[in-house]
């Protein structure tokens, strides 16, 4: 998976989806700086529960040609029509609950009512998460209003909801977690997501794919990516997501808008990729998905690009089925030019990596990297969004044809503008660390993202005869892949090469990222977790795995020291060069695990270092963070686009409107793009 999501500390910029939501994924607006934006009222849209909703700007949209604007418009429309799919994938009652919430909020008048405000907060949490379970922690939301009050709201506002859905909201023991990642349980039966039908077990699914997958196929499809696994006449069957099939109504609207987008394609490669995507959505044929990804990977010219489809498998505990997502992108030429040196040196990075020679690519193929401006997002990328993405996910396509990496520049800028008092002073060990963070953390984070996406996910190769990681490493594949890509970035961030090619002024930038990564992995990210819980989300597991492993292995040489000052825990890096060596050693081992398909070793790494949380440390982190009043999670409203026509009905322009509030946008989307309810 290649999605670089926003974890707890934004400027750590360490990993949601590998194509990286996600993470996918992870850093939010908790920028480790004391600088406060003087005027962020146009950036911060809403604040509720543990969420802050922001607004991102799009520079230069007015300078695009009409055809380019129309391409953005129709791609955005296609993406929004997939929104219902993601809600349904997350939980079987989500769509009817959403419709009831939209009806109540759209009709209700007495907003000063205290119980209603509790309900409204719950509805906002639901919308932000695309369903009844937290978008990151996966736990079901707990209503602070009574069932009786909710039933009164339903009646008074002419809304309806099944008894089963009402019970799902109010019974804490039902559907408690959207995704359960515990290898000691039947992860399919224990998870509340809607990827599998009633009665389907993990054992049945694994046996099914062990018979279906051809291990001798050197160009395999991504088995199970676009279907719901159901029992039909007592036997497992795949209910494919396609036109005329499951989710057909939504996909027909997506196809309709993609056909319009084809008319405005900027070049022939882009056009061919869009036509192939339409064929795939029409048929659900995963061989066509492979063909599409190859075409899309090679379509690197033009100013407009997109990510659209069933891509990331983070939502499925066993890593088979993908959530729907879309990101529509406009190239940021200046920023892309500045960072192009990363992709240009991809072979050097591969050759000089710490991984074993047998696991290195002799020739790194087709690596491209751009900084883009997001034009719109949907599905699993909205409201919570990645900050960087690397695709496609299929390993053989990446090895043979290459990959595309993007950093979402205007998303990162919006986080920056909205940042308030940070956590650096609270969790940094000393003044030297604080000053280094203030001076270098922003650049360090951007470089980490670039190296993670462009070099990290594009590096290494799987041994011949070893299957795809989601087959060999199973439920640990995503965590290990994100750790591997993070380690590539960390290893090179303390290399003089980055100074020599002009990416950073000194190795102090790399040291700032090392400081931030260790703080985040061992302390600050725990703010996102309820006290007493262990880590299940892949990006959080990844960060703790890396930080905890190097801390333990460096004990003998005192590479990182755990310091207690005034009862508070800090981590002080004593030897950055030795820490880099440890990052390199762990990178070598995780690449070996991936290359050889060593499930047992991968499982041991994740479970020994990436899941367990010390309760006393966790409790202290929560106590230290509380006075800072920082929302642990952030997301975005999107701009809307409106066709401008002359008196004869001819389209003369596309108008960008960027003024909707969060509730306003949720109601607007529900009214305009609902197809499955």
Beta strands, then each sheet from edge to edge (+ up, - down):
strand 1: 3-5
strand 2: 44-48
strand 3: 51-55
strand 4: 227-232
strand 5: 235-240
strand 6: 304-312
strand 7: 323-331
strand 8: 367-379
strand 9: 386-391
strand 10: 403-408
strand 11: 560-565
strand 12: 568-573
strand 13: 633-637
strand 14: 640-645
strand 15: 651-657
sheet 1: 1+ 9- 10+ 8+ 7- 6+
sheet 2: 2+ 3- 13-
sheet 3: 4+ 5-
sheet 4: 11+ 12-
sheet 5: 14+ 15-
end
